[in-house]
Amino acid sequence: MKKIKRLLSGKLSKYLRLFPVVAVIGPRQAGKTTFAKMELPDWKYFDLEKPSDFGRISADREFFLKQYGDKCIIDEAQLLPDLFPALRNFIDEDRTKKGRIVLLGSVNPALIKNISESLAGRIGFIELSAFHFAEASPLRRTALEEFWLRGGYPEPLLWEPDEHSAWMEQYVKTFVERDVLRILKTSLSSQRQIQLLTMFAHSHGKLWNASQIASAFGISYHTINHYIDLMENYFLIRKLAPYHQNVGKRLVKSNKLYFRDTGLLHFLLHISNREALRTSPYRGFSFEGFIIEQLIQKYVRDAMDPVGFYFYRNSQGDEIDLLVQDGNRLIAYEIKTSTAIVPGELKGFQRALEQLQMEKGIVIYFGKEDFLLNPLIEVRSAEGLLGET
């Protein structure tokens, strides 16, 4: 497979100049190892899922770091929690040296918990998601609709549709049979878990209601929330919080739930081709989540400081699909699957902009042209906007 230059390469270079340790985290199979090896070809590489590497490092962590602790990549770092205190001591012997070690990890909570306790102030985090459209389109001049259908995981992106489904099936199977059973120790069978994942897929883009899902599935809402938390920690799901700062009207308080990769979402919803996507009742929800994830990736890639992501909805139905708080700026996005914009459909969006006292909002749609609809609303083509690097 052709190696693609990831858009986060500049951020990695910058963080290596700022921190002794950089952690690259993200979902399994998103390309973290390929990314690290491509950007740092002369660095030594160790994989803690490989028994020989695990034994070598765990036998004497201090000795290993003294021998290999400069320009060293350690994959699946969360598998050896005892490494982090030794790593702190190693770094503290010379705090002036930067760019010494890169840690790779697929599991958010375990890795971050150990690092936050041991390496605070010594490490920078970079989240590498599956491909962004701007990264993937050079592979085969992928059209936006095809990329939206198939998702951004690098390996199956070039496979045929039936092969793509087989890859997704194995990806889901690995998650439910290994990760869920190890972390949650659930009594649910693999088949029941996949049924549960399918119910979550039907909630994509909607207000999250754990009690409703629990009632329909016949288990406690605590179990449902634990499962969702695990999926969020494995970078499979994103919960988008409502925005409620200094707004007088009654607002929605529940989070919205989104699958971060639409290829996985469509596999669970049995949407396997463009025609099925075009006629699916979930088309609008899917496109909304797809654009939100693509925009968040773009902001996270470019930002050095934390960026906040929200949605806005009040009890009258006035709504903004995505609000981005970037420093002192608040940026509003409305997302439409149509190829034409009907001004009457944007009244709720415009009222929401006025309630938040915003000077402008951006509508992203499936059409080709960019234009100014009125002084308050700019319209952008999804393909043109996401294709910008």
C-alpha positions in Angstrom: 0.0 0.0 0.0 1.3 3.5 -0.9 2.5 5.3 2.2 0.6 8.6 2.7 2.2 11.6 4.4 -0.1 12.3 7.3 -1.2 15.9 8.0 -0.1 15.5 11.6 3.6 15.2 10.6 4.3 18.9 11.3 2.7 18.6 14.7 4.9 15.6 15.6 8.0 17.5 14.5 7.0 20.5 16.7 6.2 18.4 19.7 9.6 16.6 19.4 11.2 20.0 19.8 9.2 20.8 22.8 8.9 17.6 24.9 11.3 14.8 25.9 8.4 12.3 25.2 5.6 12.4 22.7 2.6 10.0 22.9 0.7 9.2 19.7 -2.6 7.7 20.6 -5.6 6.7 18.5 -7.8 3.8 17.4 -6.3 0.4 16.4 -5.4 0.1 12.7 -5.4 3.9 12.2 -1.8 3.9 11.1 0.1 5.0 14.2 3.0 2.6 13.7 3.3 3.4 10.0 3.2 7.1 10.8 5.9 6.9 13.4 8.2 4.7 11.3 7.7 6.9 8.3 8.4 10.1 10.1 11.3 8.7 12.2 13.0 6.1 9.9 16.3 6.1 11.9 14.7 5.5 15.3 14.8 2.2 17.0 11.3 0.5 17.2 10.0 -1.9 20.0 6.5 -3.4 20.1 5.3 -4.5 23.6 2.8 -6.9 21.9 5.8 -8.8 20.7 6.9 -11.2 23.5 10.6 -10.8 22.8 10.4 -7.0 23.0 8.2 -7.1 26.1 10.6 -9.5 27.9 13.6 -7.4 26.9 12.1 -4.1 28.3 10.4 -5.5 31.4 13.4 -7.5 32.6 15.3 -4.3 33.4 13.6 -1.1 32.5 16.3 1.2 33.7 19.0 -0.7 31.7 16.9 -0.7 28.6 16.3 3.1 28.7 20.0 3.7 29.3 20.9 1.6 26.2 18.0 2.6 23.9 16.2 5.6 25.4 17.2 8.1 22.8 15.4 8.1 19.5 13.3 5.2 20.5 9.7 4.2 19.6 7.7 2.0 22.0 4.5 0.6 20.6 1.5 -0.4 22.8 3.1 1.3 25.7 0.1 0.8 28.0 0.9 -2.9 28.3 3.8 -2.2 30.6 2.6 0.4 33.3 5.8 -0.1 35.3 7.7 1.5 32.4 6.4 5.0 33.2 8.1 5.7 36.6 11.4 4.4 35.1 10.9 6.7 32.1 10.3 9.7 34.4 13.6 9.0 36.2 15.4 8.6 32.9 14.0 11.9 31.5 14.8 13.8 34.7 18.4 12.9 34.5 18.6 15.6 31.8 15.4 17.6 31.4 17.0 19.8 28.7 17.1 17.0 26.1 14.0 16.9 23.9 12.6 14.5 21.4 13.9 11.3 23.0 11.1 8.8 23.0 7.8 8.3 21.1 5.1 6.2 22.8 2.3 4.6 20.7 -1.0 3.5 22.2 -4.4 2.4 21.2 -6.1 2.4 24.5 -6.8 5.9 25.8 -7.6 5.5 29.5 -4.8 3.1 30.6 -2.1 5.0 28.7 -3.2 8.5 29.7 -3.8 7.5 33.4 -0.3 6.1 33.8 1.3 8.9 31.9 -0.5 11.7 33.8 0.7 10.2 37.1 4.3 9.7 36.0 5.2 12.0 33.2 3.3 15.3 33.8 5.0 18.2 32.2 7.4 15.9 30.3 5.1 14.7 27.5 3.0 16.0 24.6 0.0 14.1 23.3 -1.0 13.7 19.6 -4.2 11.9 18.6 -3.9 10.2 15.2 -7.4 9.2 13.9 -8.2 7.2 10.8 -7.5 9.0 7.5 -8.9 12.4 6.9 -10.4 13.0 3.4 -7.5 15.3 2.5 -5.1 12.5 3.3 -7.0 9.6 1.6 -8.1 11.2 -1.6 -4.7 10.9 -3.4 -4.8 7.1 -2.9 -7.2 6.5 -5.8 -8.7 10.0 -6.3 -11.4 8.9 -3.9 -14.6 10.9 -4.3 -16.1 12.3 -1.1 -19.2 10.1 -1.2 -17.1 6.9 -1.6 -14.8 8.0 1.3 -17.9 8.8 3.5 -19.3 5.3 2.6 -16.1 3.3 3.4 -14.6 5.3 6.2 -11.0 6.2 6.8 -9.2 3.1 8.1 -6.1 2.8 5.9 -5.8 -0.9 5.2 -9.3 -1.6 3.8 -9.7 1.7 2.0 -8.4 0.2 -1.2 -10.2 -3.1 -0.9 -13.3 -4.1 -2.8 -16.7 -3.6 -1.1 -17.1 -7.2 -0.1 -13.6 -7.4 1.2 -14.1 -4.1 3.1 -17.1 -5.6 5.0 -14.9 -8.7 5.9 -12.3 -6.4 7.4 -14.9 -4.5 9.4 -16.4 -7.8 10.6 -13.0 -8.9 12.0 -12.4 -5.4 13.5 -15.7 -5.6 15.4 -15.1 -9.2 16.4 -11.7 -8.3 17.9 -13.2 -5.5 19.9 -16.1 -7.6 21.4 -14.1 -10.8 21.9 -10.9 -9.3 23.3 -11.2 -5.7 24.5 -14.7 -5.8 25.9 -14.3 -9.2 27.7 -11.0 -8.1 29.1 -12.0 -4.7 30.4 -15.7 -5.1 31.2 -15.8 -8.8 31.9 -19.3 -8.9 30.5 -21.5 -12.0 30.4 -23.0 -10.9 27.0 -22.1 -13.2 24.2 -20.4 -11.9 21.1 -23.6 -12.1 19.1 -25.5 -10.1 21.7 -22.7 -7.5 21.8 -22.9 -7.0 18.1 -26.7 -6.6 18.5 -25.9 -3.9 21.1 -23.4 -2.2 18.8 -26.1 -2.1 16.1 -28.5 -0.4 18.5 -25.8 2.2 19.2 -25.4 2.7 15.5 -29.1 3.5 15.2 -28.5 6.2 17.9 -25.8 7.9 15.8 -26.4 11.6 15.6 -29.2 11.5 18.1 -29.5 12.6 21.7 -28.0 9.9 23.9 -30.5 8.0 26.2 -28.9 5.1 28.0 -32.1 4.2 29.8 -34.0 3.8 26.6 -31.4 1.5 25.1 -31.1 -0.5 28.3 -34.9 -1.0 28.5 -35.0 -2.2 24.9 -32.0 -4.5 25.3 -32.9 -5.8 28.8 -29.9 -4.8 30.7 -29.1 -2.0 33.2 -28.4 1.5 32.0 -25.2 1.4 34.0 -23.9 -1.4 31.9 -24.9 0.5 28.7 -23.0 3.6 29.9 -19.9 1.5 30.8 -20.0 0.0 27.3 -20.3 3.4 25.7 -17.4 4.7 27.9 -15.3 1.9 26.7 -16.0 2.6 23.1 -15.2 6.2 23.6 -11.9 5.3 25.3 -11.1 3.1 22.3 -11.7 6.0 19.9 -14.7 4.3 18.3 -17.4 6.7 19.5 -17.5 10.5 20.2 -19.9 12.1 22.7 -20.6 15.7 21.7 -21.7 17.8 24.7 -24.4 20.6 24.5 -23.3 24.2 24.6 -25.0 26.2 27.3 -22.8 29.2 28.2 -24.6 32.4 29.0 -27.8 31.5 27.0 -31.1 32.4 28.6 -33.4 30.0 26.7 -34.1 26.4 27.9 -31.5 24.2 26.4 -31.0 20.4 25.7 -28.7 18.9 28.3 -28.1 15.4 26.9 -25.0 14.5 24.8 -25.2 13.5 21.2 -23.6 10.2 20.1 -21.5 9.7 17.0 -19.5 6.8 15.6 -16.1 8.3 14.7 -15.7 6.2 11.5 -18.6 6.0 9.1 -17.2 2.8 7.6 -17.8 1.1 10.9 -21.2 2.8 11.3 -22.3 1.7 7.8 -21.1 -1.9 8.4 -23.4 -2.1 11.5 -26.3 -0.5 9.6 -25.8 -2.8 6.6 -25.1 0.1 4.3 -22.7 -1.5 1.8 -22.9 0.6 -1.4 -23.7 4.1 -2.6 -27.3 3.4 -3.6 -28.0 2.0 -0.1 -26.3 5.1 1.4 -28.4 7.5 -0.8 -31.7 5.9 0.1 -31.0 5.1 3.8 -33.1 6.9 6.5 -29.8 7.3 8.4 -28.2 9.2 5.5 -28.6 12.7 7.1 -27.4 11.5 10.6 -24.4 9.7 9.0 -23.3 12.7 6.9 -23.6 15.0 9.9 -21.3 12.8 12.0 -18.9 12.3 9.1 -18.5 16.1 8.6 -18.2 16.7 12.3 -15.4 14.2 12.7 -13.6 15.5 9.7 -13.8 19.1 11.0 -12.7 18.1 14.5 -9.7 16.3 13.0 -8.8 19.5 11.1 -9.0 21.7 14.2 -7.1 19.2 16.4 -4.3 18.9 13.8 -3.8 22.7 13.6 -4.3 23.7 17.2 -1.6 23.9 19.8 -4.0 24.8 22.6 -7.2 22.8 23.6 -10.2 23.3 21.4 -13.8 22.7 22.6 -16.5 21.0 20.5 -20.2 21.2 21.2 -23.7 21.3 19.6 -26.4 23.8 20.4 -30.1 23.1 20.6 -32.9 24.8 22.6 -36.4 23.6 23.4 -37.9 25.5 20.4 -35.7 23.4 18.0 -33.2 26.1 17.1 -30.0 24.2 16.5 -26.3 24.3 15.5 -24.8 21.0 14.5 -21.2 21.9 15.6 -19.9 24.7 17.7 -16.1 25.0 17.8 -14.6 27.1 20.7 -11.0 27.9 19.5 -9.5 30.3 22.0 -11.8 33.3 22.1 -13.5 32.4 18.8 -16.8 30.6 18.5 -17.4 29.0 15.1 -20.8 27.6 14.1 -21.4 24.9 11.5 -24.7 23.5 10.0 -24.5 20.4 7.9 -26.8 19.5 5.0 -26.8 16.4 2.8 -28.6 18.3 0.0 -26.9 19.5 -3.2 -28.9 22.8 -3.0 -29.5 25.2 -0.1 -33.1 26.2 0.6 -33.0 29.4 2.8 -36.2 28.4 4.6 -34.5 25.3 6.0 -32.0 27.5 7.8 -34.3 29.6 10.0 -33.5 27.6 13.1 -29.8 27.9 12.4 -30.0 31.6 11.9 -32.0 32.1 15.1 -29.5 30.1 17.0 -26.7 32.3 15.6 -28.6 35.4 16.8 -29.2 33.8 20.3 -25.4 33.3 20.6 -24.8 36.8 19.2 -22.6 35.4 16.5 -21.7 37.4 13.4 -21.5 34.5 11.0 -22.2 30.8 10.6 -21.1 28.3 8.0 -23.4 25.8 6.2 -21.6 22.7 4.7 -23.5 20.9 2.0 -23.1 18.3 -0.7 -23.0 20.7 -3.6 -20.0 22.0 -5.5 -20.2 25.9 -5.1 -19.2 28.2 -2.3 -21.2 31.3 -1.8 -22.5 33.9 0.7 -26.2 33.2 1.3 -26.7 36.4 3.3 -24.6 38.6 5.6 -25.0 36.0 8.4 -24.5 32.7 6.5 -21.6 31.4 4.4 -22.2 28.2 2.3 -19.3 25.9 1.7 -18.9 22.7 -0.4 -18.1 19.7 1.7 -15.7 18.3 -0.9 -13.9 21.6 -1.4 -13.7 22.4 2.4 -12.4 18.9 3.5 -10.0 18.6 0.6 -8.0 21.6 1.7 -4.7 20.7 3.3 
